[in-house]
Amino acid sequence: MNIIFIVVDSLRTDRLGCYGCNRDLTPNIDNLAKKSVLFEKAFSCTNATDPSLTSIFSGLSLQHSGIINHGPRVTEEELARVSKVILLPEILKNTGYTTFGIDFLGCWHKRGYD
């Protein structure tokens, strides 16, 4: 089984054909969505990327994942807390999946990727 997560920063659902946009802006994502599981009711815990991604890949709320700030505002205390959190890419890698990620943020978001 293959698992693909596509996380695009600042992409609104009203720009995606798979969510009803009629402007044909995202044909590749729309085609993939037709062959996949598409979440129709998904919510973000925050609008900041670092805490959002950490929450998505840890399954934890902001307060429990350790990351509540973004970018240069992330504190040493937050980094220490998130270092103890196991992220989904790490779990997948440890169970035999080949993992690949393209990420401009780096930091702890890279953990678990080949």
C-alpha positions as CSV (number, residue, x, y, z in Angstrom):
1,M,0.0,0.0,0.0
2,N,1.2,3.5,-0.9
3,I,0.6,6.5,1.3
4,I,0.9,10.0,-0.2
5,F,0.5,13.1,1.8
6,I,0.3,16.4,-0.1
7,V,0.6,19.4,2.1
8,V,0.7,22.7,0.3
9,D,1.1,25.8,2.3
10,S,-1.5,28.5,1.6
11,L,-3.5,26.5,-0.9
12,R,-7.2,27.0,-0.3
13,T,-9.8,24.4,-1.1
14,D,-11.8,26.8,-3.2
15,R,-9.0,26.6,-5.8
16,L,-9.1,22.8,-6.1
17,G,-11.3,21.1,-8.6
18,C,-11.7,18.1,-6.3
19,Y,-13.4,20.4,-3.9
20,G,-15.7,22.1,-6.4
21,C,-13.6,24.8,-8.2
22,N,-14.6,25.0,-11.9
23,R,-11.5,26.8,-13.1
24,D,-9.3,23.7,-13.9
25,L,-6.4,25.1,-11.8
26,T,-5.2,21.8,-10.3
27,P,-5.7,18.9,-12.8
28,N,-3.0,16.7,-11.4
29,I,-4.2,17.0,-7.8
30,D,-7.8,16.5,-9.0
31,N,-6.9,13.3,-10.9
32,L,-5.1,11.9,-7.9
33,A,-8.1,12.7,-5.7
34,K,-10.4,10.7,-8.0
35,K,-8.3,7.6,-7.4
36,S,-7.7,8.2,-3.7
37,V,-9.3,8.9,-0.4
38,L,-10.4,12.6,-0.2
39,F,-11.1,14.2,3.1
40,E,-14.2,16.3,2.8
41,K,-14.3,17.6,6.3
42,A,-10.7,18.4,7.5
43,F,-9.8,21.2,9.8
44,S,-6.5,22.8,10.7
45,C,-5.6,23.4,14.3
46,T,-3.9,26.7,13.4
47,N,-2.9,28.7,10.4
48,A,0.8,28.6,11.1
49,T,2.8,26.0,9.2
50,D,5.2,24.6,11.8
51,P,2.6,23.8,14.5
52,S,0.1,22.6,11.9
53,L,2.6,20.1,10.3
54,T,3.7,18.9,13.7
55,S,0.1,18.3,14.7
56,I,-0.7,16.5,11.4
57,F,2.3,14.2,11.6
58,S,2.1,13.6,15.4
59,G,-1.6,13.3,15.9
60,L,-1.3,15.6,18.9
61,S,-2.7,19.0,19.7
62,L,-0.4,22.0,19.7
63,Q,-0.1,22.0,23.4
64,H,0.9,18.3,23.4
65,S,3.2,18.2,20.4
66,G,5.2,21.0,21.9
67,I,5.2,23.4,19.0
68,I,2.9,26.4,19.3
69,N,5.0,29.0,17.4
70,H,6.2,29.2,13.8
71,G,9.6,29.8,12.2
72,P,12.0,32.0,14.2
73,R,9.5,32.2,17.1
74,V,9.9,28.5,17.9
75,T,11.6,28.4,21.3
76,E,14.3,26.1,22.6
77,E,11.8,24.7,25.0
78,E,9.4,23.8,22.1
79,L,12.3,22.2,20.2
80,A,13.2,20.1,23.3
81,R,9.6,18.9,23.6
82,V,9.1,18.1,20.0
83,S,12.3,16.1,19.9
84,K,10.5,13.5,22.2
85,V,7.5,13.2,19.9
86,I,7.4,10.4,17.3
87,L,6.2,11.6,13.9
88,L,4.3,9.6,11.3
89,P,7.2,9.5,8.8
90,E,9.3,7.9,11.6
91,I,6.7,5.3,12.3
92,L,6.3,4.5,8.6
93,K,10.1,4.2,8.1
94,N,10.4,2.0,11.1
95,T,7.8,-0.4,9.8
96,G,9.5,-0.8,6.4
97,Y,8.1,2.0,4.3
98,T,10.4,3.9,2.0
99,T,9.8,7.5,2.9
100,F,10.4,10.6,0.8
101,G,9.6,14.2,1.5
102,I,10.1,17.6,-0.1
103,D,10.2,20.2,2.5
104,F,11.6,23.8,2.5
105,L,11.2,24.1,6.2
106,G,13.6,21.4,7.3
107,C,13.9,21.3,11.1
108,W,12.1,18.4,12.8
109,H,9.9,18.1,9.8
110,K,12.7,16.0,8.1
111,R,12.7,13.3,10.8
112,G,11.7,9.9,9.4
113,Y,12.4,10.6,5.7
114,D,15.0,8.7,3.7
